[in-house]
Amino acid sequence: MKSFFITFRSITYAQRCERVFTAAGIRCHMRRAPRWMEERGCGYGVEAKLGELNEGLQILRKEEIPFRKSYLLYPDGVVEELRYDLS
């Protein structure tokens, strides 16, 4: 099953994301990011099912929770950075 992973600049933002996602019914979990994803971030992120991505991004915008980057995670271990316009 595909999932997405969003990285944050602080553990506090990752914790806030996990709380608001859970409150909205998005099943997710906060976890440590691989070292290569950390680049100027805190090294934590939130992972959830790919089908929840659009709702998750809308929630982050509404709650004004800034994030660094987001990634698509494939079951075979391939990782793809997602790029989109949030304006």
C-alpha positions as CSV (number, residue, x, y, z in Angstrom):
1,M,0.0,0.0,0.0
2,K,1.3,3.5,-0.9
3,S,1.6,6.1,1.8
4,F,2.9,9.6,2.2
5,F,5.4,11.1,4.6
6,I,5.6,14.8,5.5
7,T,8.7,16.3,7.2
8,F,8.7,19.2,9.5
9,R,11.2,21.8,10.8
10,S,10.5,20.9,14.4
11,I,9.2,18.0,16.4
12,T,6.5,20.3,17.8
13,Y,5.1,20.8,14.3
14,A,5.2,17.0,13.7
15,Q,3.3,16.5,16.9
16,R,0.7,19.1,16.0
17,C,0.2,17.5,12.6
18,E,-0.3,14.1,14.2
19,R,-2.9,15.6,16.6
20,V,-4.9,17.4,14.0
21,F,-4.8,14.5,11.5
22,T,-6.0,12.1,14.3
23,A,-8.8,14.5,15.3
24,A,-9.9,14.7,11.6
25,G,-10.0,10.9,11.4
26,I,-6.8,10.4,9.4
27,R,-4.9,7.4,10.8
28,C,-1.2,8.4,10.9
29,H,1.9,8.0,13.0
30,M,4.8,10.3,13.7
31,R,8.2,8.7,13.2
32,R,11.9,9.6,12.7
33,A,12.8,10.6,9.2
34,P,15.7,8.8,7.4
35,R,18.9,10.8,7.7
36,W,18.9,11.8,4.1
37,M,15.5,13.5,4.5
38,E,16.5,15.6,7.5
39,E,18.3,18.4,5.6
40,R,17.7,21.4,8.0
41,G,14.7,19.8,9.6
42,C,14.2,18.2,12.9
43,G,14.3,14.7,11.6
44,Y,10.6,13.8,12.3
45,G,7.6,13.5,10.1
46,V,4.1,12.0,9.9
47,E,3.1,9.1,7.7
48,A,-0.4,8.2,6.5
49,K,-2.2,6.4,3.7
50,L,-1.8,8.0,0.3
51,G,-5.6,8.4,-0.1
52,E,-5.6,10.9,2.8
53,L,-2.9,13.2,1.2
54,N,-5.3,15.9,-0.2
55,E,-7.3,16.1,3.0
56,G,-4.1,16.2,5.1
57,L,-2.6,19.1,3.1
58,Q,-5.9,21.0,3.4
59,I,-5.8,20.5,7.2
60,L,-2.1,21.7,7.4
61,R,-3.0,24.8,5.5
62,K,-6.1,25.5,7.6
63,E,-4.2,25.0,10.9
64,E,-1.2,26.9,9.6
65,I,1.2,24.1,10.3
66,P,4.3,24.6,8.1
67,F,6.1,21.6,6.7
68,R,9.3,21.0,4.8
69,K,8.7,18.4,2.2
70,S,6.4,15.5,1.4
71,Y,7.2,12.1,-0.1
72,L,5.4,9.2,-1.7
73,L,6.4,5.9,-0.2
74,Y,6.0,2.8,-2.3
75,P,5.7,-0.7,-0.8
76,D,9.0,-1.8,-2.5
77,G,11.0,0.9,-0.6
78,V,11.1,3.5,-3.5
79,V,10.7,7.1,-2.3
80,E,9.5,9.9,-4.5
81,E,9.5,13.6,-3.5
82,L,6.1,15.2,-4.2
83,R,5.9,18.7,-5.6
84,Y,2.8,20.8,-5.8
85,D,1.6,24.3,-5.7
86,L,-0.1,25.2,-2.4
87,S,-1.2,28.7,-3.4
